[in-house]
Amino acid sequence: MCGLFAMSSKVPSTVNYSLDEFAKHGGVTYSNRSGWGIAYYHDRDAFLVKEPEPAADSPWAKFISEQDVESDSVIAHVRLATIGTPTLQNTHPFKRELGGHAHVFAHNGTLNGLHDKVSADKLAYHPIGDTDSELAFCVLLDRLKSVWTSPRRIPSAEDRLAAFADFAAEMAGFGSVNFLYSDGDILFVHGHRRIYESNGQFTDPQPPGLSMRNCMACQRTPNGRVKG
């Protein structure tokens, strides 16, 4: 039962408090002890930090949560390994370049049979690790390459959303598809169903896969920036 967290803001914002609480899901509140990672967007690129260690025990996670790193788009993940061992290359989020922009992806769920159905050798992008999640990301980028046709020219939101929606519907045939994906311009979110943990016991997959919060009431600094 991996954990996902994302923030999208109109103004540069921090996620210090949220990240500190989210890190507890990596070994204290829940059993996600197979790794953690976070990506902060800045313009067309993303600053990515991740390690295959429990977030709750990580001095790196604590250090990052204590810094006032500001971004208008953040994706974070804590992992409970199902397909792929707890290694750096299997740790989310995953990052690739397409169309002169950094693209970042994280997934909760298990896509059973995806490796049998999809040949990575036939994709434009190839996985570094051996997770179903990274292979799914490579499939998404393969679908998007026909949309991102000109370097640094952002395609229409409608074309990107259509490609993402078709991809999510395709992946739903393999299992639970809770995805966070950003191209630095738009944060795309797909919630399907997920396994929930209570007192060390796990449920069968059930909705909702993700929940959303409008943070208009978040604390603002004197310069108008949001701290969360």
PyMOL CGO cylinders between C-alpha atoms (Angstrom):
from pymol import cmd
from pymol.cgo import CYLINDER

trace = [
    CYLINDER, 0.00, 0.00, 0.00, 2.12, 2.85, -1.26, 0.3, 1, 1, 1, 1, 1, 1,
    CYLINDER, 2.12, 2.85, -1.26, 1.28, 6.43, -0.33, 0.3, 1, 1, 1, 1, 1, 1,
    CYLINDER, 1.28, 6.43, -0.33, 0.92, 9.38, -2.71, 0.3, 1, 1, 1, 1, 1, 1,
    CYLINDER, 0.92, 9.38, -2.71, 1.01, 13.12, -2.04, 0.3, 1, 1, 1, 1, 1, 1,
    CYLINDER, 1.01, 13.12, -2.04, 0.87, 16.05, -4.45, 0.3, 1, 1, 1, 1, 1, 1,
    CYLINDER, 0.87, 16.05, -4.45, 0.46, 19.80, -4.33, 0.3, 1, 1, 1, 1, 1, 1,
    CYLINDER, 0.46, 19.80, -4.33, -0.44, 22.19, -7.13, 0.3, 1, 1, 1, 1, 1, 1,
    CYLINDER, -0.44, 22.19, -7.13, -0.48, 25.93, -6.39, 0.3, 1, 1, 1, 1, 1, 1,
    CYLINDER, -0.48, 25.93, -6.39, -0.91, 29.18, -8.26, 0.3, 1, 1, 1, 1, 1, 1,
    CYLINDER, -0.91, 29.18, -8.26, 1.95, 30.71, -6.26, 0.3, 1, 1, 1, 1, 1, 1,
    CYLINDER, 1.95, 30.71, -6.26, 5.28, 29.23, -5.03, 0.3, 1, 1, 1, 1, 1, 1,
    CYLINDER, 5.28, 29.23, -5.03, 4.49, 27.32, -1.85, 0.3, 1, 1, 1, 1, 1, 1,
    CYLINDER, 4.49, 27.32, -1.85, 6.12, 25.05, 0.70, 0.3, 1, 1, 1, 1, 1, 1,
    CYLINDER, 6.12, 25.05, 0.70, 4.88, 21.67, 1.93, 0.3, 1, 1, 1, 1, 1, 1,
    CYLINDER, 4.88, 21.67, 1.93, 6.98, 21.48, 5.10, 0.3, 1, 1, 1, 1, 1, 1,
    CYLINDER, 6.98, 21.48, 5.10, 4.22, 20.45, 7.50, 0.3, 1, 1, 1, 1, 1, 1,
    CYLINDER, 4.22, 20.45, 7.50, 2.52, 18.16, 5.01, 0.3, 1, 1, 1, 1, 1, 1,
    CYLINDER, 2.52, 18.16, 5.01, 5.79, 16.46, 4.13, 0.3, 1, 1, 1, 1, 1, 1,
    CYLINDER, 5.79, 16.46, 4.13, 6.69, 15.89, 7.77, 0.3, 1, 1, 1, 1, 1, 1,
    CYLINDER, 6.69, 15.89, 7.77, 3.32, 14.22, 8.35, 0.3, 1, 1, 1, 1, 1, 1,
    CYLINDER, 3.32, 14.22, 8.35, 3.55, 12.30, 5.07, 0.3, 1, 1, 1, 1, 1, 1,
    CYLINDER, 3.55, 12.30, 5.07, 6.96, 10.90, 6.03, 0.3, 1, 1, 1, 1, 1, 1,
    CYLINDER, 6.96, 10.90, 6.03, 5.30, 9.21, 9.01, 0.3, 1, 1, 1, 1, 1, 1,
    CYLINDER, 5.30, 9.21, 9.01, 3.32, 7.14, 6.52, 0.3, 1, 1, 1, 1, 1, 1,
    CYLINDER, 3.32, 7.14, 6.52, 6.68, 5.64, 5.55, 0.3, 1, 1, 1, 1, 1, 1,
    CYLINDER, 6.68, 5.64, 5.55, 7.04, 3.38, 8.58, 0.3, 1, 1, 1, 1, 1, 1,
    CYLINDER, 7.04, 3.38, 8.58, 5.19, 4.90, 11.55, 0.3, 1, 1, 1, 1, 1, 1,
    CYLINDER, 5.19, 4.90, 11.55, 1.54, 5.44, 10.67, 0.3, 1, 1, 1, 1, 1, 1,
    CYLINDER, 1.54, 5.44, 10.67, 1.60, 2.83, 7.89, 0.3, 1, 1, 1, 1, 1, 1,
    CYLINDER, 1.60, 2.83, 7.89, 3.92, 0.06, 6.68, 0.3, 1, 1, 1, 1, 1, 1,
    CYLINDER, 3.92, 0.06, 6.68, 5.41, 1.80, 3.64, 0.3, 1, 1, 1, 1, 1, 1,
    CYLINDER, 5.41, 1.80, 3.64, 9.07, 1.14, 4.47, 0.3, 1, 1, 1, 1, 1, 1,
    CYLINDER, 9.07, 1.14, 4.47, 10.47, 0.32, 0.99, 0.3, 1, 1, 1, 1, 1, 1,
    CYLINDER, 10.47, 0.32, 0.99, 11.55, 3.83, 0.01, 0.3, 1, 1, 1, 1, 1, 1,
    CYLINDER, 11.55, 3.83, 0.01, 10.45, 7.42, -0.45, 0.3, 1, 1, 1, 1, 1, 1,
    CYLINDER, 10.45, 7.42, -0.45, 10.91, 10.30, -2.85, 0.3, 1, 1, 1, 1, 1, 1,
    CYLINDER, 10.91, 10.30, -2.85, 9.83, 13.84, -3.61, 0.3, 1, 1, 1, 1, 1, 1,
    CYLINDER, 9.83, 13.84, -3.61, 10.00, 16.06, -6.71, 0.3, 1, 1, 1, 1, 1, 1,
    CYLINDER, 10.00, 16.06, -6.71, 9.77, 19.85, -6.66, 0.3, 1, 1, 1, 1, 1, 1,
    CYLINDER, 9.77, 19.85, -6.66, 9.13, 21.60, -9.97, 0.3, 1, 1, 1, 1, 1, 1,
    CYLINDER, 9.13, 21.60, -9.97, 11.01, 24.75, -10.98, 0.3, 1, 1, 1, 1, 1, 1,
    CYLINDER, 11.01, 24.75, -10.98, 10.13, 26.00, -14.45, 0.3, 1, 1, 1, 1, 1, 1,
    CYLINDER, 10.13, 26.00, -14.45, 10.67, 23.13, -16.90, 0.3, 1, 1, 1, 1, 1, 1,
    CYLINDER, 10.67, 23.13, -16.90, 12.80, 21.00, -14.58, 0.3, 1, 1, 1, 1, 1, 1,
    CYLINDER, 12.80, 21.00, -14.58, 12.20, 19.16, -11.32, 0.3, 1, 1, 1, 1, 1, 1,
    CYLINDER, 12.20, 19.16, -11.32, 14.45, 18.74, -8.28, 0.3, 1, 1, 1, 1, 1, 1,
    CYLINDER, 14.45, 18.74, -8.28, 14.18, 15.06, -7.28, 0.3, 1, 1, 1, 1, 1, 1,
    CYLINDER, 14.18, 15.06, -7.28, 15.30, 13.46, -4.01, 0.3, 1, 1, 1, 1, 1, 1,
    CYLINDER, 15.30, 13.46, -4.01, 14.65, 9.81, -3.25, 0.3, 1, 1, 1, 1, 1, 1,
    CYLINDER, 14.65, 9.81, -3.25, 16.14, 6.82, -1.43, 0.3, 1, 1, 1, 1, 1, 1,
    CYLINDER, 16.14, 6.82, -1.43, 15.20, 3.17, -0.87, 0.3, 1, 1, 1, 1, 1, 1,
    CYLINDER, 15.20, 3.17, -0.87, 14.88, 3.61, 2.90, 0.3, 1, 1, 1, 1, 1, 1,
    CYLINDER, 14.88, 3.61, 2.90, 11.90, 4.24, 5.20, 0.3, 1, 1, 1, 1, 1, 1,
    CYLINDER, 11.90, 4.24, 5.20, 10.92, 7.90, 5.13, 0.3, 1, 1, 1, 1, 1, 1,
    CYLINDER, 10.92, 7.90, 5.13, 10.10, 7.84, 8.83, 0.3, 1, 1, 1, 1, 1, 1,
    CYLINDER, 10.10, 7.84, 8.83, 13.73, 6.96, 9.68, 0.3, 1, 1, 1, 1, 1, 1,
    CYLINDER, 13.73, 6.96, 9.68, 15.43, 9.05, 7.01, 0.3, 1, 1, 1, 1, 1, 1,
    CYLINDER, 15.43, 9.05, 7.01, 17.61, 12.04, 7.96, 0.3, 1, 1, 1, 1, 1, 1,
    CYLINDER, 17.61, 12.04, 7.96, 17.27, 13.17, 4.33, 0.3, 1, 1, 1, 1, 1, 1,
    CYLINDER, 17.27, 13.17, 4.33, 13.47, 13.26, 4.58, 0.3, 1, 1, 1, 1, 1, 1,
    CYLINDER, 13.47, 13.26, 4.58, 13.72, 15.22, 7.83, 0.3, 1, 1, 1, 1, 1, 1,
    CYLINDER, 13.72, 15.22, 7.83, 16.24, 17.62, 6.31, 0.3, 1, 1, 1, 1, 1, 1,
    CYLINDER, 16.24, 17.62, 6.31, 14.05, 18.27, 3.27, 0.3, 1, 1, 1, 1, 1, 1,
    CYLINDER, 14.05, 18.27, 3.27, 10.98, 18.86, 5.45, 0.3, 1, 1, 1, 1, 1, 1,
    CYLINDER, 10.98, 18.86, 5.45, 12.92, 21.51, 7.42, 0.3, 1, 1, 1, 1, 1, 1,
    CYLINDER, 12.92, 21.51, 7.42, 13.87, 23.52, 4.32, 0.3, 1, 1, 1, 1, 1, 1,
    CYLINDER, 13.87, 23.52, 4.32, 11.62, 26.20, 2.86, 0.3, 1, 1, 1, 1, 1, 1,
    CYLINDER, 11.62, 26.20, 2.86, 11.72, 24.69, -0.63, 0.3, 1, 1, 1, 1, 1, 1,
    CYLINDER, 11.72, 24.69, -0.63, 9.10, 26.48, -2.70, 0.3, 1, 1, 1, 1, 1, 1,
    CYLINDER, 9.10, 26.48, -2.70, 7.40, 25.11, -5.78, 0.3, 1, 1, 1, 1, 1, 1,
    CYLINDER, 7.40, 25.11, -5.78, 4.10, 25.41, -7.59, 0.3, 1, 1, 1, 1, 1, 1,
    CYLINDER, 4.10, 25.41, -7.59, 3.97, 21.64, -8.17, 0.3, 1, 1, 1, 1, 1, 1,
    CYLINDER, 3.97, 21.64, -8.17, 5.16, 18.83, -5.86, 0.3, 1, 1, 1, 1, 1, 1,
    CYLINDER, 5.16, 18.83, -5.86, 4.85, 15.03, -6.11, 0.3, 1, 1, 1, 1, 1, 1,
    CYLINDER, 4.85, 15.03, -6.11, 5.86, 12.72, -3.24, 0.3, 1, 1, 1, 1, 1, 1,
    CYLINDER, 5.86, 12.72, -3.24, 5.66, 8.96, -2.67, 0.3, 1, 1, 1, 1, 1, 1,
    CYLINDER, 5.66, 8.96, -2.67, 6.28, 6.42, 0.09, 0.3, 1, 1, 1, 1, 1, 1,
    CYLINDER, 6.28, 6.42, 0.09, 6.64, 2.83, -1.09, 0.3, 1, 1, 1, 1, 1, 1,
    CYLINDER, 6.64, 2.83, -1.09, 5.59, -0.62, 0.04, 0.3, 1, 1, 1, 1, 1, 1,
    CYLINDER, 5.59, -0.62, 0.04, 7.28, -2.89, -2.49, 0.3, 1, 1, 1, 1, 1, 1,
    CYLINDER, 7.28, -2.89, -2.49, 5.17, -5.42, -4.41, 0.3, 1, 1, 1, 1, 1, 1,
    CYLINDER, 5.17, -5.42, -4.41, 6.84, -5.74, -7.83, 0.3, 1, 1, 1, 1, 1, 1,
    CYLINDER, 6.84, -5.74, -7.83, 10.54, -4.84, -7.72, 0.3, 1, 1, 1, 1, 1, 1,
    CYLINDER, 10.54, -4.84, -7.72, 12.91, -4.92, -4.78, 0.3, 1, 1, 1, 1, 1, 1,
    CYLINDER, 12.91, -4.92, -4.78, 13.58, -1.88, -2.52, 0.3, 1, 1, 1, 1, 1, 1,
    CYLINDER, 13.58, -1.88, -2.52, 16.35, -0.30, -4.59, 0.3, 1, 1, 1, 1, 1, 1,
    CYLINDER, 16.35, -0.30, -4.59, 17.02, 3.25, -5.75, 0.3, 1, 1, 1, 1, 1, 1,
    CYLINDER, 17.02, 3.25, -5.75, 16.03, 2.53, -9.34, 0.3, 1, 1, 1, 1, 1, 1,
    CYLINDER, 16.03, 2.53, -9.34, 12.69, 1.14, -8.14, 0.3, 1, 1, 1, 1, 1, 1,
    CYLINDER, 12.69, 1.14, -8.14, 11.91, 4.13, -5.91, 0.3, 1, 1, 1, 1, 1, 1,
    CYLINDER, 11.91, 4.13, -5.91, 9.24, 6.64, -6.95, 0.3, 1, 1, 1, 1, 1, 1,
    CYLINDER, 9.24, 6.64, -6.95, 8.81, 9.28, -8.29, 0.3, 1, 1, 1, 1, 1, 1,
    CYLINDER, 8.81, 9.28, -8.29, 10.30, 8.58, -11.71, 0.3, 1, 1, 1, 1, 1, 1,
    CYLINDER, 10.30, 8.58, -11.71, 11.57, 11.36, -13.95, 0.3, 1, 1, 1, 1, 1, 1,
    CYLINDER, 11.57, 11.36, -13.95, 12.17, 11.63, -17.71, 0.3, 1, 1, 1, 1, 1, 1,
    CYLINDER, 12.17, 11.63, -17.71, 12.58, 14.37, -20.33, 0.3, 1, 1, 1, 1, 1, 1,
    CYLINDER, 12.58, 14.37, -20.33, 10.04, 14.83, -23.11, 0.3, 1, 1, 1, 1, 1, 1,
    CYLINDER, 10.04, 14.83, -23.11, 9.62, 17.91, -25.29, 0.3, 1, 1, 1, 1, 1, 1,
    CYLINDER, 9.62, 17.91, -25.29, 12.23, 19.86, -23.34, 0.3, 1, 1, 1, 1, 1, 1,
    CYLINDER, 12.23, 19.86, -23.34, 10.31, 19.44, -20.05, 0.3, 1, 1, 1, 1, 1, 1,
    CYLINDER, 10.31, 19.44, -20.05, 10.87, 17.18, -17.05, 0.3, 1, 1, 1, 1, 1, 1,
    CYLINDER, 10.87, 17.18, -17.05, 8.01, 14.71, -16.59, 0.3, 1, 1, 1, 1, 1, 1,
    CYLINDER, 8.01, 14.71, -16.59, 7.46, 13.12, -13.16, 0.3, 1, 1, 1, 1, 1, 1,
    CYLINDER, 7.46, 13.12, -13.16, 5.31, 10.12, -12.28, 0.3, 1, 1, 1, 1, 1, 1,
    CYLINDER, 5.31, 10.12, -12.28, 4.32, 8.15, -9.16, 0.3, 1, 1, 1, 1, 1, 1,
    CYLINDER, 4.32, 8.15, -9.16, 1.90, 5.24, -8.76, 0.3, 1, 1, 1, 1, 1, 1,
    CYLINDER, 1.90, 5.24, -8.76, -0.01, 3.43, -6.05, 0.3, 1, 1, 1, 1, 1, 1,
    CYLINDER, -0.01, 3.43, -6.05, -1.27, -0.07, -6.83, 0.3, 1, 1, 1, 1, 1, 1,
    CYLINDER, -1.27, -0.07, -6.83, -0.13, -3.25, -8.55, 0.3, 1, 1, 1, 1, 1, 1,
    CYLINDER, -0.13, -3.25, -8.55, -0.40, -3.78, -12.31, 0.3, 1, 1, 1, 1, 1, 1,
    CYLINDER, -0.40, -3.78, -12.31, -0.43, -7.56, -12.54, 0.3, 1, 1, 1, 1, 1, 1,
    CYLINDER, -0.43, -7.56, -12.54, 0.65, -8.93, -15.91, 0.3, 1, 1, 1, 1, 1, 1,
    CYLINDER, 0.65, -8.93, -15.91, 1.87, -5.61, -17.34, 0.3, 1, 1, 1, 1, 1, 1,
    CYLINDER, 1.87, -5.61, -17.34, 5.39, -6.96, -17.91, 0.3, 1, 1, 1, 1, 1, 1,
    CYLINDER, 5.39, -6.96, -17.91, 3.91, -9.92, -19.82, 0.3, 1, 1, 1, 1, 1, 1,
    CYLINDER, 3.91, -9.92, -19.82, 1.74, -7.69, -21.99, 0.3, 1, 1, 1, 1, 1, 1,
    CYLINDER, 1.74, -7.69, -21.99, 4.14, -4.80, -22.71, 0.3, 1, 1, 1, 1, 1, 1,
    CYLINDER, 4.14, -4.80, -22.71, 7.60, -5.23, -24.24, 0.3, 1, 1, 1, 1, 1, 1,
    CYLINDER, 7.60, -5.23, -24.24, 9.84, -2.44, -22.97, 0.3, 1, 1, 1, 1, 1, 1,
    CYLINDER, 9.84, -2.44, -22.97, 12.12, -2.91, -25.99, 0.3, 1, 1, 1, 1, 1, 1,
    CYLINDER, 12.12, -2.91, -25.99, 9.36, -1.60, -28.24, 0.3, 1, 1, 1, 1, 1, 1,
    CYLINDER, 9.36, -1.60, -28.24, 8.87, 1.62, -26.27, 0.3, 1, 1, 1, 1, 1, 1,
    CYLINDER, 8.87, 1.62, -26.27, 10.61, 4.94, -26.91, 0.3, 1, 1, 1, 1, 1, 1,
    CYLINDER, 10.61, 4.94, -26.91, 11.52, 5.07, -23.19, 0.3, 1, 1, 1, 1, 1, 1,
    CYLINDER, 11.52, 5.07, -23.19, 12.95, 2.18, -21.22, 0.3, 1, 1, 1, 1, 1, 1,
    CYLINDER, 12.95, 2.18, -21.22, 12.69, 1.42, -17.49, 0.3, 1, 1, 1, 1, 1, 1,
    CYLINDER, 12.69, 1.42, -17.49, 15.81, 1.70, -15.35, 0.3, 1, 1, 1, 1, 1, 1,
    CYLINDER, 15.81, 1.70, -15.35, 14.36, -0.56, -12.65, 0.3, 1, 1, 1, 1, 1, 1,
    CYLINDER, 14.36, -0.56, -12.65, 11.97, -3.49, -12.78, 0.3, 1, 1, 1, 1, 1, 1,
    CYLINDER, 11.97, -3.49, -12.78, 8.73, -2.15, -11.29, 0.3, 1, 1, 1, 1, 1, 1,
    CYLINDER, 8.73, -2.15, -11.29, 5.37, -2.26, -12.99, 0.3, 1, 1, 1, 1, 1, 1,
    CYLINDER, 5.37, -2.26, -12.99, 5.01, 1.44, -12.10, 0.3, 1, 1, 1, 1, 1, 1,
    CYLINDER, 5.01, 1.44, -12.10, 8.05, 2.63, -14.06, 0.3, 1, 1, 1, 1, 1, 1,
    CYLINDER, 8.05, 2.63, -14.06, 7.07, 0.46, -17.02, 0.3, 1, 1, 1, 1, 1, 1,
    CYLINDER, 7.07, 0.46, -17.02, 3.62, 2.11, -16.92, 0.3, 1, 1, 1, 1, 1, 1,
    CYLINDER, 3.62, 2.11, -16.92, 5.32, 5.53, -16.93, 0.3, 1, 1, 1, 1, 1, 1,
    CYLINDER, 5.32, 5.53, -16.93, 7.29, 4.55, -20.02, 0.3, 1, 1, 1, 1, 1, 1,
    CYLINDER, 7.29, 4.55, -20.02, 4.02, 3.50, -21.67, 0.3, 1, 1, 1, 1, 1, 1,
    CYLINDER, 4.02, 3.50, -21.67, 2.51, 6.90, -20.83, 0.3, 1, 1, 1, 1, 1, 1,
    CYLINDER, 2.51, 6.90, -20.83, 5.50, 8.75, -22.32, 0.3, 1, 1, 1, 1, 1, 1,
    CYLINDER, 5.50, 8.75, -22.32, 5.25, 6.59, -25.42, 0.3, 1, 1, 1, 1, 1, 1,
    CYLINDER, 5.25, 6.59, -25.42, 1.61, 7.69, -25.80, 0.3, 1, 1, 1, 1, 1, 1,
    CYLINDER, 1.61, 7.69, -25.80, 2.50, 11.34, -25.18, 0.3, 1, 1, 1, 1, 1, 1,
    CYLINDER, 2.50, 11.34, -25.18, 5.39, 11.61, -27.65, 0.3, 1, 1, 1, 1, 1, 1,
    CYLINDER, 5.39, 11.61, -27.65, 2.90, 12.16, -30.49, 0.3, 1, 1, 1, 1, 1, 1,
    CYLINDER, 2.90, 12.16, -30.49, 1.45, 15.10, -28.53, 0.3, 1, 1, 1, 1, 1, 1,
    CYLINDER, 1.45, 15.10, -28.53, 4.75, 16.73, -27.52, 0.3, 1, 1, 1, 1, 1, 1,
    CYLINDER, 4.75, 16.73, -27.52, 5.95, 17.25, -31.07, 0.3, 1, 1, 1, 1, 1, 1,
    CYLINDER, 5.95, 17.25, -31.07, 7.94, 20.48, -30.74, 0.3, 1, 1, 1, 1, 1, 1,
    CYLINDER, 7.94, 20.48, -30.74, 10.69, 21.04, -28.13, 0.3, 1, 1, 1, 1, 1, 1,
    CYLINDER, 10.69, 21.04, -28.13, 9.59, 23.41, -25.34, 0.3, 1, 1, 1, 1, 1, 1,
    CYLINDER, 9.59, 23.41, -25.34, 6.23, 24.10, -26.97, 0.3, 1, 1, 1, 1, 1, 1,
    CYLINDER, 6.23, 24.10, -26.97, 3.54, 22.97, -24.55, 0.3, 1, 1, 1, 1, 1, 1,
    CYLINDER, 3.54, 22.97, -24.55, 0.69, 21.05, -26.25, 0.3, 1, 1, 1, 1, 1, 1,
    CYLINDER, 0.69, 21.05, -26.25, -2.93, 21.88, -25.50, 0.3, 1, 1, 1, 1, 1, 1,
    CYLINDER, -2.93, 21.88, -25.50, -4.33, 20.75, -22.15, 0.3, 1, 1, 1, 1, 1, 1,
    CYLINDER, -4.33, 20.75, -22.15, -7.09, 18.89, -24.01, 0.3, 1, 1, 1, 1, 1, 1,
    CYLINDER, -7.09, 18.89, -24.01, -4.63, 16.78, -26.04, 0.3, 1, 1, 1, 1, 1, 1,
    CYLINDER, -4.63, 16.78, -26.04, -2.55, 15.96, -22.97, 0.3, 1, 1, 1, 1, 1, 1,
    CYLINDER, -2.55, 15.96, -22.97, -5.58, 15.08, -20.86, 0.3, 1, 1, 1, 1, 1, 1,
    CYLINDER, -5.58, 15.08, -20.86, -6.98, 12.84, -23.60, 0.3, 1, 1, 1, 1, 1, 1,
    CYLINDER, -6.98, 12.84, -23.60, -3.71, 10.90, -23.81, 0.3, 1, 1, 1, 1, 1, 1,
    CYLINDER, -3.71, 10.90, -23.81, -3.51, 10.59, -20.01, 0.3, 1, 1, 1, 1, 1, 1,
    CYLINDER, -3.51, 10.59, -20.01, -7.15, 9.45, -19.72, 0.3, 1, 1, 1, 1, 1, 1,
    CYLINDER, -7.15, 9.45, -19.72, -6.70, 6.80, -22.42, 0.3, 1, 1, 1, 1, 1, 1,
    CYLINDER, -6.70, 6.80, -22.42, -3.56, 5.58, -20.68, 0.3, 1, 1, 1, 1, 1, 1,
    CYLINDER, -3.56, 5.58, -20.68, -5.29, 5.37, -17.27, 0.3, 1, 1, 1, 1, 1, 1,
    CYLINDER, -5.29, 5.37, -17.27, -8.21, 3.44, -18.77, 0.3, 1, 1, 1, 1, 1, 1,
    CYLINDER, -8.21, 3.44, -18.77, -5.76, 1.01, -20.42, 0.3, 1, 1, 1, 1, 1, 1,
    CYLINDER, -5.76, 1.01, -20.42, -3.81, 0.46, -17.19, 0.3, 1, 1, 1, 1, 1, 1,
    CYLINDER, -3.81, 0.46, -17.19, -7.04, -0.17, -15.22, 0.3, 1, 1, 1, 1, 1, 1,
    CYLINDER, -7.04, -0.17, -15.22, -7.19, -3.53, -16.97, 0.3, 1, 1, 1, 1, 1, 1,
    CYLINDER, -7.19, -3.53, -16.97, -4.13, -4.62, -14.98, 0.3, 1, 1, 1, 1, 1, 1,
    CYLINDER, -4.13, -4.62, -14.98, -5.08, -3.53, -11.46, 0.3, 1, 1, 1, 1, 1, 1,
    CYLINDER, -5.08, -3.53, -11.46, -5.30, -0.46, -9.24, 0.3, 1, 1, 1, 1, 1, 1,
    CYLINDER, -5.30, -0.46, -9.24, -4.34, 2.75, -11.04, 0.3, 1, 1, 1, 1, 1, 1,
    CYLINDER, -4.34, 2.75, -11.04, -3.77, 5.67, -8.72, 0.3, 1, 1, 1, 1, 1, 1,
    CYLINDER, -3.77, 5.67, -8.72, -1.38, 7.96, -10.58, 0.3, 1, 1, 1, 1, 1, 1,
    CYLINDER, -1.38, 7.96, -10.58, 0.24, 11.33, -10.03, 0.3, 1, 1, 1, 1, 1, 1,
    CYLINDER, 0.24, 11.33, -10.03, 1.85, 12.78, -13.15, 0.3, 1, 1, 1, 1, 1, 1,
    CYLINDER, 1.85, 12.78, -13.15, 3.14, 16.24, -13.98, 0.3, 1, 1, 1, 1, 1, 1,
    CYLINDER, 3.14, 16.24, -13.98, 4.80, 17.78, -17.03, 0.3, 1, 1, 1, 1, 1, 1,
    CYLINDER, 4.80, 17.78, -17.03, 5.65, 20.94, -15.09, 0.3, 1, 1, 1, 1, 1, 1,
    CYLINDER, 5.65, 20.94, -15.09, 2.66, 22.79, -16.51, 0.3, 1, 1, 1, 1, 1, 1,
    CYLINDER, 2.66, 22.79, -16.51, -0.27, 20.68, -15.28, 0.3, 1, 1, 1, 1, 1, 1,
    CYLINDER, -0.27, 20.68, -15.28, -0.59, 18.14, -12.46, 0.3, 1, 1, 1, 1, 1, 1,
    CYLINDER, -0.59, 18.14, -12.46, -2.61, 15.17, -13.70, 0.3, 1, 1, 1, 1, 1, 1,
    CYLINDER, -2.61, 15.17, -13.70, -4.27, 12.96, -11.06, 0.3, 1, 1, 1, 1, 1, 1,
    CYLINDER, -4.27, 12.96, -11.06, -6.10, 9.66, -11.50, 0.3, 1, 1, 1, 1, 1, 1,
    CYLINDER, -6.10, 9.66, -11.50, -7.80, 7.99, -8.54, 0.3, 1, 1, 1, 1, 1, 1,
    CYLINDER, -7.80, 7.99, -8.54, -9.16, 4.47, -8.92, 0.3, 1, 1, 1, 1, 1, 1,
    CYLINDER, -9.16, 4.47, -8.92, -9.09, 2.18, -5.89, 0.3, 1, 1, 1, 1, 1, 1,
    CYLINDER, -9.09, 2.18, -5.89, -6.52, 1.25, -3.29, 0.3, 1, 1, 1, 1, 1, 1,
    CYLINDER, -6.52, 1.25, -3.29, -5.73, -1.09, -0.40, 0.3, 1, 1, 1, 1, 1, 1,
    CYLINDER, -5.73, -1.09, -0.40, -6.25, 0.51, 3.00, 0.3, 1, 1, 1, 1, 1, 1,
    CYLINDER, -6.25, 0.51, 3.00, -4.36, -0.40, 6.16, 0.3, 1, 1, 1, 1, 1, 1,
    CYLINDER, -4.36, -0.40, 6.16, -5.85, -0.44, 9.67, 0.3, 1, 1, 1, 1, 1, 1,
    CYLINDER, -5.85, -0.44, 9.67, -4.07, -1.88, 12.72, 0.3, 1, 1, 1, 1, 1, 1,
    CYLINDER, -4.07, -1.88, 12.72, -1.65, -3.73, 10.48, 0.3, 1, 1, 1, 1, 1, 1,
    CYLINDER, -1.65, -3.73, 10.48, -4.43, -5.37, 8.46, 0.3, 1, 1, 1, 1, 1, 1,
    CYLINDER, -4.43, -5.37, 8.46, -5.01, -4.70, 4.77, 0.3, 1, 1, 1, 1, 1, 1,
    CYLINDER, -5.01, -4.70, 4.77, -8.35, -4.44, 2.97, 0.3, 1, 1, 1, 1, 1, 1,
    CYLINDER, -8.35, -4.44, 2.97, -9.20, -5.57, -0.53, 0.3, 1, 1, 1, 1, 1, 1,
    CYLINDER, -9.20, -5.57, -0.53, -8.76, -2.81, -3.14, 0.3, 1, 1, 1, 1, 1, 1,
    CYLINDER, -8.76, -2.81, -3.14, -11.60, -0.29, -2.87, 0.3, 1, 1, 1, 1, 1, 1,
    CYLINDER, -11.60, -0.29, -2.87, -12.34, 3.33, -3.76, 0.3, 1, 1, 1, 1, 1, 1,
    CYLINDER, -12.34, 3.33, -3.76, -11.45, 6.11, -3.27, 0.3, 1, 1, 1, 1, 1, 1,
    CYLINDER, -11.45, 6.11, -3.27, -7.93, 5.86, -4.61, 0.3, 1, 1, 1, 1, 1, 1,
    CYLINDER, -7.93, 5.86, -4.61, -7.07, 9.47, -3.81, 0.3, 1, 1, 1, 1, 1, 1,
    CYLINDER, -7.07, 9.47, -3.81, -8.59, 12.39, -1.94, 0.3, 1, 1, 1, 1, 1, 1,
    CYLINDER, -8.59, 12.39, -1.94, -8.30, 16.11, -2.66, 0.3, 1, 1, 1, 1, 1, 1,
    CYLINDER, -8.30, 16.11, -2.66, -8.17, 19.21, -0.48, 0.3, 1, 1, 1, 1, 1, 1,
    CYLINDER, -8.17, 19.21, -0.48, -8.57, 22.83, -1.46, 0.3, 1, 1, 1, 1, 1, 1,
    CYLINDER, -8.57, 22.83, -1.46, -5.98, 24.68, 0.62, 0.3, 1, 1, 1, 1, 1, 1,
    CYLINDER, -5.98, 24.68, 0.62, -7.22, 28.25, 0.19, 0.3, 1, 1, 1, 1, 1, 1,
    CYLINDER, -7.22, 28.25, 0.19, -7.15, 28.60, 3.98, 0.3, 1, 1, 1, 1, 1, 1,
    CYLINDER, -7.15, 28.60, 3.98, -3.45, 27.70, 4.25, 0.3, 1, 1, 1, 1, 1, 1,
    CYLINDER, -3.45, 27.70, 4.25, -1.25, 30.12, 6.16, 0.3, 1, 1, 1, 1, 1, 1,
    CYLINDER, -1.25, 30.12, 6.16, 0.19, 32.91, 4.03, 0.3, 1, 1, 1, 1, 1, 1,
    CYLINDER, 0.19, 32.91, 4.03, 3.44, 34.72, 4.60, 0.3, 1, 1, 1, 1, 1, 1,
    CYLINDER, 3.44, 34.72, 4.60, 3.64, 38.55, 4.42, 0.3, 1, 1, 1, 1, 1, 1,
    CYLINDER, 3.64, 38.55, 4.42, 4.82, 38.33, 0.81, 0.3, 1, 1, 1, 1, 1, 1,
    CYLINDER, 4.82, 38.33, 0.81, 1.69, 36.40, -0.13, 0.3, 1, 1, 1, 1, 1, 1,
    CYLINDER, 1.69, 36.40, -0.13, 3.29, 32.99, -0.50, 0.3, 1, 1, 1, 1, 1, 1,
    CYLINDER, 3.29, 32.99, -0.50, 1.67, 29.92, 0.96, 0.3, 1, 1, 1, 1, 1, 1,
    CYLINDER, 1.67, 29.92, 0.96, 3.19, 27.76, 3.66, 0.3, 1, 1, 1, 1, 1, 1,
    CYLINDER, 3.19, 27.76, 3.66, 1.70, 24.31, 4.11, 0.3, 1, 1, 1, 1, 1, 1,
]
cmd.load_cgo(trace, "trace")
